[in-house]
Amino acid sequence: MKRSNHYEAAFEHLLRERALPYVAVDEAKRALLANTQLKSFDFVLYLPERRNLLIDVKGRKAAGGKRRWSFDPWVNRSDLEALATWQEVFGDGFRAAFAFAFWLSDLDQVGLFETFTFRERYYRFYVVYLDDYRPYLRQRSDRWDTVTIPREVFGRLAFEFDELLRCPPANKKL
């Protein structure tokens, strides 16, 4: 599937490069659930011996500076509610998550982080589970109906995408 959104295209390329089984969801077609159109998420990611993930990619341009980067984890309330509904529909074998794709546009700062390169752009991917995100919600913009969580909370809850591949399955003993 050709994706025009560079954040989603980069995330899909990451999945392919890691040889992970996934299904890309066609965003052009909204699903009908109980006679209501429901916004689609972006990917179903199949993780062997783990709960599969329903991923909604959120692309953000990271604000950079000489000493630090700012990663703002905001989402539209409608995206959050739709993803929660999908998690309920798919059931116990699936877990909903946001994958924040941060584009690091300041090339002088790229060397500070391990990055993923796609089409000459540099990205960092962080995952936060929907059920972890929701308790910390606060309104970001009434006008745009966006919500966020405090950055320090995001720093505790979110993990780099590749951690999914390094962590043992939850039901396995170490």
NORHU-V470819 format. One record per pair of residues at least 24 apart in sequence whose ideal C-beta (glycine too) atoms are under 10 Angstrom apart, sorted by sequence separation. I is the first residue (numbers start at 1). J is the second residue. If there is no record, write none. Layout:
# NORHU-V470819
I | J
I | J
This chain:
# NORHU-V470819
1 | 25
3 | 27
21 | 45
22 | 46
56 | 80
100 | 124
101 | 125
102 | 126
132 | 156
133 | 157
1 | 26
20 | 45
21 | 46
22 | 47
73 | 98
75 | 100
100 | 125
101 | 126
128 | 153
132 | 157
133 | 158
1 | 27
20 | 46
21 | 47
56 | 82
74 | 100
99 | 125
100 | 126
128 | 154
132 | 158
1 | 28
20 | 47
21 | 48
56 | 83
73 | 100
99 | 126
100 | 127
15 | 43
20 | 48
55 | 83
72 | 100
98 | 126
99 | 127
100 | 128
126 | 154
128 | 156
129 | 157
23 | 52
25 | 54
54 | 83
71 | 100
73 | 102
98 | 127
99 | 128
126 | 155
128 | 157
129 | 158
12 | 42
15 | 45
22 | 52
25 | 55
56 | 86
72 | 102
97 | 127
98 | 128
127 | 157
128 | 158
129 | 159
11 | 42
12 | 43
21 | 52
22 | 53
24 | 55
25 | 56
71 | 102
97 | 128
98 | 129
126 | 157
127 | 158
128 | 159
11 | 43
54 | 86
70 | 102
97 | 129
98 | 130
126 | 158
127 | 159
20 | 53
22 | 55
54 | 87
69 | 102
71 | 104
96 | 129
97 | 130
125 | 158
126 | 159
127 | 160
8 | 42
53 | 87
95 | 129
96 | 130
97 | 131
98 | 132
125 | 159
126 | 160
127 | 161
7 | 42
8 | 43
54 | 89
69 | 104
95 | 130
96 | 131
97 | 132
98 | 133
125 | 160
126 | 161
127 | 162
54 | 90
95 | 131
97 | 133
124 | 160
125 | 161
127 | 163
5 | 42
39 | 76
69 | 106
96 | 133
124 | 161
125 | 162
126 | 163
127 | 164
41 | 79
52 | 90
62 | 100
96 | 134
123 | 161
3 | 42
39 | 78
51 | 90
62 | 101
63 | 102
125 | 164
15 | 55
38 | 78
39 | 79
54 | 94
55 | 95
56 | 96
58 | 98
59 | 99
60 | 100
61 | 101
62 | 102
64 | 104
66 | 106
69 | 109
41 | 82
51 | 92
52 | 93
53 | 94
54 | 95
55 | 96
56 | 97
57 | 98
58 | 99
59 | 100
60 | 101
61 | 102
62 | 103
63 | 104
64 | 105
65 | 106
68 | 109
39 | 81
40 | 82
41 | 83
44 | 86
51 | 93
52 | 94
53 | 95
54 | 96
55 | 97
56 | 98
57 | 99
58 | 100
59 | 101
60 | 102
61 | 103
62 | 104
63 | 105
64 | 106
66 | 108
67 | 109
87 | 129
38 | 81
39 | 82
40 | 83
50 | 93
51 | 94
52 | 95
53 | 96
54 | 97
55 | 98
56 | 99
57 | 100
58 | 101
59 | 102
60 | 103
61 | 104
62 | 105
63 | 106
64 | 107
66 | 109
69 | 112
87 | 130
11 | 55
38 | 82
39 | 83
51 | 95
53 | 97
55 | 99
56 | 100
57 | 101
58 | 102
59 | 103
61 | 105
62 | 106
64 | 108
65 | 109
68 | 112
69 | 113
86 | 130
87 | 131
116 | 160
12 | 57
37 | 82
38 | 83
41 | 86
50 | 95
61 | 106
64 | 109
67 | 112
116 | 161
11 | 57
39 | 85
40 | 86
41 | 87
44 | 90
53 | 99
64 | 110
66 | 112
84 | 130
114 | 160
116 | 162
8 | 55
10 | 57
11 | 58
38 | 85
39 | 86
46 | 93
62 | 109
83 | 130
84 | 131
113 | 160
8 | 56
9 | 57
11 | 59
38 | 86
46 | 94
47 | 95
64 | 112
114 | 162
8 | 57
10 | 59
33 | 82
36 | 85
41 | 90
45 | 94
7 | 57
8 | 58
9 | 59
44 | 94
45 | 95
80 | 130
83 | 133
84 | 134
7 | 58
8 | 59
31 | 82
34 | 85
38 | 89
62 | 113
83 | 134
5 | 57
7 | 59
30 | 82
33 | 85
45 | 97
6 | 59
7 | 60
33 | 86
71 | 124
73 | 126
75 | 128
80 | 133
3 | 57
5 | 59
7 | 61
31 | 85
43 | 97
45 | 99
80 | 134
100 | 154
31 | 86
33 | 88
41 | 96
69 | 124
71 | 126
73 | 128
75 | 130
33 | 89
41 | 97
42 | 98
43 | 99
41 | 98
42 | 99
80 | 137
31 | 89
41 | 99
75 | 133
100 | 158
99 | 158
62 | 122
73 | 133
77 | 137
98 | 158
101 | 161
25 | 86
62 | 123
97 | 158
100 | 161
62 | 124
75 | 137
77 | 139
99 | 161
73 | 136
77 | 140
59 | 123
74 | 138
76 | 140
77 | 141
97 | 161
75 | 140
76 | 141
99 | 164
60 | 126
74 | 140
80 | 146
73 | 140
74 | 141
77 | 144
78 | 145
79 | 146
80 | 147
97 | 164
57 | 125
58 | 126
72 | 140
76 | 144
77 | 145
78 | 146
79 | 147
76 | 145
77 | 146
58 | 128
74 | 144
76 | 146
77 | 147
75 | 146
76 | 147
55 | 127
74 | 146
75 | 147
74 | 147
75 | 148
53 | 127
56 | 130
73 | 147
74 | 148
75 | 149
73 | 148
74 | 149
53 | 129
54 | 130
72 | 148
73 | 149
73 | 150
51 | 129
73 | 151
72 | 151
71 | 151
73 | 153
74 | 154
70 | 151
73 | 154
45 | 127
72 | 154
73 | 155
71 | 154
15 | 99
71 | 155
73 | 157
14 | 99
73 | 158
14 | 101
71 | 158
11 | 99
11 | 100
11 | 101
8 | 99
10 | 101
7 | 99
9 | 101
7 | 100
8 | 101
10 | 103
7 | 101
6 | 101
7 | 102
5 | 101
7 | 103
6 | 103
18 | 116
17 | 116
17 | 118
14 | 116
13 | 116
13 | 117
14 | 118
11 | 116
13 | 118
10 | 116
12 | 118
13 | 119
55 | 161
10 | 117
11 | 118
10 | 118
9 | 118
10 | 119
14 | 123
9 | 119
13 | 123
7 | 118
10 | 121
14 | 125
53 | 164
6 | 118
9 | 121
10 | 122
11 | 123
6 | 119
10 | 123
7 | 121
11 | 125
50 | 164
6 | 121
10 | 125
7 | 123
45 | 161
6 | 123
47 | 164
50 | 167
7 | 125
47 | 165
50 | 168
51 | 169
45 | 164
49 | 168
50 | 169
51 | 170
47 | 167
49 | 169
50 | 170
51 | 171
48 | 169
49 | 170
50 | 171
47 | 169
49 | 171
50 | 172
49 | 172
20 | 161
18 | 161
18 | 162
20 | 164
20 | 165
15 | 161
18 | 164
14 | 161
18 | 165
14 | 162
11 | 161
